[in-house]
Amino acid sequence: MHGEERDPAQSRGEQIQAAEHEAAKQRLLAQAEAERIPAEETTKAVPDRR
């Protein structure tokens, strides 16, 4: 019975941790998207300096 009393608390802690992990992932994705360089800009021809 004591294990059953701890499970909700552990489950709640795991839920909080999962939510924080997801929030961090979303922040990283948003930052990466904001800093991303469009492919069109990276594939422009540059004169060769030979």
C-alpha positions as a Markdown table, in Angstrom:
| # | Residue | x | y | z |
|---|---|---|---|---|
| 1 | Met | 0.0 | 0.0 | 0.0 |
| 2 | His | 2.8 | 2.4 | 0.7 |
| 3 | Gly | 4.0 | 2.0 | -2.9 |
| 4 | Glu | 0.6 | 3.2 | -4.1 |
| 5 | Glu | 0.9 | 6.3 | -2.0 |
| 6 | Arg | 4.2 | 7.2 | -3.6 |
| 7 | Asp | 3.2 | 6.5 | -7.2 |
| 8 | Pro | 1.0 | 9.6 | -7.7 |
| 9 | Ala | 3.8 | 11.9 | -6.4 |
| 10 | Gln | 6.4 | 10.2 | -8.6 |
| 11 | Ser | 4.0 | 10.2 | -11.6 |
| 12 | Arg | 3.4 | 14.0 | -11.0 |
| 13 | Gly | 7.1 | 14.6 | -10.8 |
| 14 | Glu | 7.6 | 12.7 | -14.1 |
| 15 | Gln | 4.8 | 14.7 | -15.7 |
| 16 | Ile | 6.4 | 18.0 | -14.6 |
| 17 | Gln | 9.8 | 16.8 | -15.9 |
| 18 | Ala | 8.3 | 15.7 | -19.2 |
| 19 | Ala | 6.5 | 19.1 | -19.5 |
| 20 | Glu | 9.7 | 21.0 | -18.8 |
| 21 | His | 11.6 | 18.8 | -21.3 |
| 22 | Glu | 9.0 | 19.5 | -24.0 |
| 23 | Ala | 9.1 | 23.3 | -23.2 |
| 24 | Ala | 12.8 | 23.3 | -23.5 |
| 25 | Lys | 12.6 | 21.5 | -26.8 |
| 26 | Gln | 10.1 | 24.0 | -28.2 |
| 27 | Arg | 12.4 | 26.9 | -27.1 |
| 28 | Leu | 15.3 | 25.3 | -28.9 |
| 29 | Leu | 13.3 | 24.7 | -32.0 |
| 30 | Ala | 12.0 | 28.3 | -32.0 |
| 31 | Gln | 15.5 | 29.6 | -31.5 |
| 32 | Ala | 16.9 | 27.5 | -34.3 |
| 33 | Glu | 14.1 | 28.6 | -36.6 |
| 34 | Ala | 14.8 | 32.3 | -35.8 |
| 35 | Glu | 18.5 | 31.8 | -36.6 |
| 36 | Arg | 18.1 | 29.6 | -39.6 |
| 37 | Ile | 19.5 | 30.8 | -43.0 |
| 38 | Pro | 17.1 | 30.1 | -45.9 |
| 39 | Ala | 18.6 | 27.6 | -48.4 |
| 40 | Glu | 18.2 | 30.2 | -51.2 |
| 41 | Glu | 20.7 | 32.4 | -49.5 |
| 42 | Thr | 23.3 | 29.7 | -49.0 |
| 43 | Thr | 23.2 | 28.5 | -52.6 |
| 44 | Lys | 23.8 | 31.8 | -54.4 |
| 45 | Ala | 26.7 | 31.7 | -56.8 |
| 46 | Val | 29.8 | 33.5 | -55.7 |
| 47 | Pro | 32.5 | 34.6 | -58.2 |
| 48 | Asp | 35.5 | 32.3 | -58.1 |
| 49 | Arg | 38.7 | 34.1 | -57.1 |
| 50 | Arg | 41.2 | 32.1 | -59.2 |
